Amino acid sequence: MIGMIVVTATLGDQKQIGERLLDELKKNLETEDREFLLVTTDNECDSNFSRELQKYSGIAIIVATGGTESTIRALCRSFRKPLLLFCNPHHNSFASGLEVYGKLRFTRRIRLHYSREDNDFSEIE
């Protein structure tokens, strides 16, 4: 099973941005072997959550907004399987993804993808 995790900040309307992106992902990519989650910067990525992630053979972290670097690093802390950071051109998504990628690329199997097109989830496929 693949974990599809949308990560978003919660300031202003950022949570709604993440929720809309999650809905788009489900509409385009939902299959039986994928599970979709929304993680906000208010969520605590504690050891219980880290254990829950271990059921996935890989995770795609879809970066919805900026300000999510710490939350993404917390998600990745104990996850040693393949990771995809998927960024878009909106709401500082790419800036957050690039910062995390720069820190994790030496210690993890991680790939960064930047999509210039809205709702182009082909790289996740």
Secondary structure per residue as TSV (DSSP state, phi and psi in degrees):
chain	resnum	aa	ss	phi	psi
A	1	M	-	360.0	141.8
A	2	I	E	-106.2	133.4
A	3	G	E	-91.0	125.8
A	4	M	E	-110.0	103.6
A	5	I	E	-114.8	114.5
A	6	V	E	-89.1	125.8
A	7	V	E	-113.5	129.1
A	8	T	E	-142.6	151.7
A	9	A	-	-81.2	175.3
A	10	T	-	-120.7	3.1
A	11	L	S	-70.5	140.9
A	12	G	T	56.3	-127.4
A	13	D	T	-98.6	17.1
A	14	Q	H	-64.9	-34.5
A	15	K	H	-63.7	-39.2
A	16	Q	H	-65.8	-34.5
A	17	I	H	-61.2	-45.6
A	18	G	H	-63.0	-40.8
A	19	E	H	-64.6	-40.4
A	20	R	H	-65.6	-40.5
A	21	L	H	-64.3	-40.9
A	22	L	H	-60.0	-43.9
A	23	D	H	-61.1	-42.3
A	24	E	H	-62.9	-42.7
A	25	L	H	-59.8	-47.4
A	26	K	H	-59.9	-42.5
A	27	K	H	-62.1	-36.6
A	28	N	H	-94.9	-26.7
A	29	L	H	-126.7	3.5
A	30	E	-	-67.5	124.2
A	31	T	-	-141.7	173.0
A	32	E	T	-67.3	-23.9
A	33	D	T	-96.7	18.1
A	34	R	E	-128.6	140.8
A	35	E	E	-122.8	134.8
A	36	F	E	-108.3	133.8
A	37	L	E	-135.1	150.4
A	38	L	E	-112.8	124.2
A	39	V	E	-120.0	127.5
A	40	T	E	-108.2	166.2
A	41	T	T	-66.4	-13.0
A	42	D	T	-82.7	-20.3
A	43	N	S	-68.1	144.8
A	44	E	-	-97.2	121.1
A	45	C	-	-91.5	74.4
A	46	D	-	-85.8	-174.5
A	47	S	H	-64.2	-31.7
A	48	N	H	-64.3	-42.7
A	49	F	H	-66.3	-40.6
A	50	S	H	-60.9	-40.3
A	51	R	H	-65.0	-38.2
A	52	E	H	-61.0	-36.4
A	53	L	H	-66.6	-23.2
A	54	Q	T	-65.7	-15.8
A	55	K	T	-71.9	-15.4
A	56	Y	-	-87.3	144.1
A	57	S	S	-81.6	-14.9
A	58	G	E	-172.7	161.1
A	59	I	E	-132.5	144.5
A	60	A	E	-108.3	119.0
A	61	I	E	-99.9	114.1
A	62	I	E	-97.2	112.9
A	63	V	E	-86.5	108.3
A	64	A	-	-83.5	-36.5
A	65	T	S	-143.6	169.7
A	66	G	S	-76.1	175.6
A	67	G	S	76.4	16.6
A	68	T	-	-111.1	5.9
A	69	E	H	-57.8	-47.1
A	70	S	H	-64.1	-39.7
A	71	T	H	-66.3	-41.5
A	72	I	H	-65.0	-44.4
A	73	R	H	-61.0	-38.9
A	74	A	H	-63.4	-39.6
A	75	L	H	-62.2	-39.2
A	76	C	H	-84.9	-12.7
A	77	R	T	-50.1	-49.4
A	78	S	T	-109.6	5.3
A	79	F	-	-92.9	114.6
A	80	R	-	-106.0	2.8
A	81	K	S	-87.1	174.1
A	82	P	-	-57.5	141.5
A	83	L	E	-126.7	141.1
A	84	L	E	-122.4	124.5
A	85	L	E	-98.0	117.2
A	86	F	E	-111.4	117.5
A	87	C	E	-118.1	158.9
A	88	N	-	-130.8	173.4
A	89	P	S	-82.6	11.0
A	90	H	S	-114.8	151.4
A	91	H	T	56.6	33.1
A	92	N	T	63.9	23.1
A	93	S	H	-57.6	-48.7
A	94	F	H	-64.6	-39.5
A	95	A	H	-60.3	-44.2
A	96	S	H	-66.2	-45.5
A	97	G	H	-62.4	-41.7
A	98	L	H	-65.2	-40.4
A	99	E	H	-62.5	-45.4
A	100	V	H	-65.3	-44.4
A	101	Y	H	-57.8	-44.2
A	102	G	H	-58.8	-31.0
A	103	K	H	-87.3	-30.4
A	104	L	H	-97.8	-16.4
A	105	R	T	-63.6	-19.7
A	106	F	T	-88.5	-13.7
A	107	T	T	-120.4	-5.2
A	108	R	S	-137.7	157.8
A	109	R	-	-81.3	102.3
A	110	I	E	-140.0	143.7
A	111	R	E	-129.4	138.9
A	112	L	E	-108.7	130.5
A	113	H	E	-127.8	132.3
A	114	Y	E	-112.1	119.9
A	115	S	-	-101.3	123.7
A	116	R	-	-82.7	-17.2
A	117	E	S	-100.3	138.4
A	118	D	T	-64.6	136.8
A	119	N	T	60.0	25.9
A	120	D	-	-95.3	93.7
A	121	F	-	-100.6	18.2
A	122	S	T	-61.4	-33.2
A	123	E	T	-65.2	-32.6
A	124	I	T	-65.9	-38.5
A	125	E	-	-55.8	360.0
